[in-house]
Amino acid sequence: MTTNAKRLPPWLRRPWPASHSFQHTEQTLESLHIETICSHANCPNKGECWGRGTATVTNPTPLRKIGIGMFVTALCFVVPAWVENRIAEGLAPSIGWQFFAYVLLTAGEILASIPVLEFAYTQAPKKLKTFVMSLYLLAISLGNVFSALVNHFIQNADGSSKLPGASYYWFFAGAMLVTLVLYIPVAMLYPVKEYIQDEKA
């Protein structure tokens, strides 16, 4: 039986190179769980690029953005802690440090909250989108309750605080970092499957 099917050009059938640079790039990307356009598009030039130790990285996923946002948010508590330490030493740090802390807080909020909305919406099947979004809002409420309880229980009877000065900010920075450490393995193992609104659930 004969067919008129055309053979694929050689560059589509060429095996990936086995060079050390290519293998090192491939192993590095896999170990860091970095997604590339080269792999998603099955680019025929992947061998050439990876052989030079280069790759075209895709946009960070919502899960990665959330992790980065949590880290940046932890940093925003470090700034006032440092300022409090300087004040305790009798120094007078500039109020500009407070502006820097707000910049970090805003960046962390953008990197964490917006991707969480995207993640919660795209990961929920069509019939469960409202329910999953309500869970997201519930999580925010629980975070506010946690902050309120911390501020309640650190108050002493004489009006002083169990977390005076910089220790107050170090506590929340540590709490955010602990949460981030717990979050990372969960995010790495989570099987992403997007549900778009117009698709069947």
C-alpha positions in Angstrom: 0.0 0.0 0.0 1.5 3.3 -1.1 0.7 6.7 0.4 1.4 10.2 -0.8 2.3 11.4 2.7 5.3 13.7 2.7 8.2 13.0 4.9 8.9 15.5 7.6 11.9 17.8 7.0 15.1 16.7 8.8 15.1 19.5 11.3 11.8 18.2 12.7 13.2 14.7 13.1 16.5 15.7 14.5 17.2 14.3 18.0 18.1 16.6 20.8 21.8 17.1 21.3 23.5 15.2 24.1 25.9 17.9 25.0 26.8 18.6 28.6 25.4 22.2 28.3 22.1 20.9 27.0 21.7 18.3 29.7 22.8 20.8 32.4 20.2 23.3 31.3 17.5 20.6 31.1 18.3 19.3 34.6 18.4 22.8 36.1 15.0 23.8 34.6 13.5 20.5 35.9 15.0 20.7 39.4 13.6 24.3 39.7 10.3 23.5 38.2 10.7 26.3 35.6 8.4 26.2 32.6 9.7 27.3 29.2 8.2 28.3 25.9 10.7 25.9 24.4 9.1 22.9 26.0 5.4 24.1 25.7 5.8 24.8 22.0 8.1 21.9 21.3 10.4 24.4 19.6 12.7 22.8 17.1 15.4 25.3 18.1 15.4 24.0 21.7 18.6 22.0 21.2 20.4 25.1 19.9 19.3 27.4 22.7 19.6 24.9 25.6 23.0 23.9 24.1 24.1 27.5 24.7 22.7 27.4 28.3 19.7 29.7 27.4 16.0 29.2 27.5 12.9 31.4 27.1 11.0 31.3 30.4 7.2 31.6 30.5 5.4 34.0 32.8 5.4 33.0 36.4 2.4 30.8 37.4 -0.1 32.2 39.9 1.3 29.7 42.5 4.8 31.2 42.0 3.5 34.7 42.2 1.8 33.9 45.5 5.0 32.5 46.9 7.0 35.6 45.8 4.3 37.8 47.3 4.4 36.1 50.6 8.2 36.5 50.8 8.0 40.2 49.9 5.3 40.7 52.5 7.6 39.2 55.1 10.2 41.7 54.1 7.9 44.6 54.6 7.8 43.7 58.3 11.6 43.6 58.5 11.8 47.3 57.7 9.8 48.6 60.7 11.6 46.1 62.9 14.9 47.6 61.8 13.5 51.1 62.4 12.3 50.1 65.9 15.8 48.8 66.7 17.4 52.1 65.6 14.9 54.0 67.7 15.7 51.8 70.7 19.4 52.6 70.2 18.6 56.3 70.5 18.8 57.1 66.8 16.3 59.0 64.7 15.8 57.1 61.4 14.2 58.9 58.5 10.4 58.6 58.0 11.3 57.6 54.4 11.8 54.0 55.7 8.1 53.9 56.3 7.5 54.7 52.7 9.9 51.9 51.7 7.9 49.5 53.9 4.7 50.5 52.2 6.2 49.9 48.8 7.1 46.4 49.8 3.7 45.8 51.4 2.0 47.0 48.2 4.2 44.9 46.0 3.5 41.8 48.2 -0.2 42.5 48.1 -0.2 42.7 44.3 1.9 39.6 43.9 -0.2 37.5 46.4 -3.8 38.7 46.4 -4.4 39.1 42.7 -2.8 35.8 41.7 -4.9 34.1 44.5 -8.0 35.5 42.8 -6.9 34.2 39.5 -5.9 30.8 41.0 -9.1 30.4 42.9 -11.2 31.2 39.8 -9.4 29.1 37.3 -9.0 26.0 39.5 -12.7 25.9 40.4 -15.0 23.9 38.1 -17.8 26.0 36.6 -20.4 24.9 39.2 -18.1 25.5 42.1 -16.6 28.9 41.2 -18.8 30.8 43.7 -18.1 28.3 46.5 -14.3 28.4 45.9 -14.3 32.2 45.7 -16.2 32.3 49.0 -13.5 30.0 50.5 -10.9 32.5 49.4 -12.8 35.3 51.1 -13.1 33.1 54.2 -9.3 32.6 54.2 -8.8 36.4 54.3 -11.3 36.6 57.2 -9.4 33.9 59.1 -6.2 35.9 58.6 -7.8 39.0 60.0 -9.1 37.0 63.0 -5.5 35.7 63.5 -4.1 39.2 63.6 -6.9 40.4 66.0 -6.3 37.5 68.4 -2.5 38.1 68.4 -3.1 41.8 69.2 -5.5 40.8 71.9 -3.4 38.2 73.7 -0.1 40.2 73.6 -1.7 42.9 75.7 -0.6 42.9 79.4 -2.9 44.0 82.2 -0.8 47.2 82.7 -1.3 48.2 79.1 2.2 47.1 77.9 2.8 44.5 75.2 4.3 41.0 75.3 5.8 41.9 71.9 7.3 45.4 72.5 9.1 47.3 69.9 10.8 45.4 67.0 9.6 42.0 68.4 6.1 42.7 67.3 7.2 43.1 63.6 9.6 40.1 63.9 6.7 38.0 65.0 4.6 38.7 61.9 7.6 38.4 59.6 8.4 35.0 61.2 4.7 33.9 60.9 4.7 34.8 57.2 8.0 32.9 56.5 6.7 29.8 58.4 3.6 29.9 56.2 5.7 30.3 53.1 7.8 27.2 54.1 4.6 25.2 54.5 3.2 26.6 51.2 6.1 25.8 48.9 5.9 21.9 49.0 2.1 22.1 48.6 2.4 24.4 45.6 5.0 22.2 44.0 2.9 19.1 44.4 -0.4 20.7 43.4 -1.8 19.3 40.0 -2.8 22.4 38.1 -6.0 22.0 36.0 -7.7 25.1 34.7 -11.5 25.5 34.3 -12.5 28.3 32.0 -15.9 29.8 32.4 -17.2 28.8 28.9 -15.9 25.3 29.2 -18.0 22.4 30.6 -17.4 21.6 34.2 
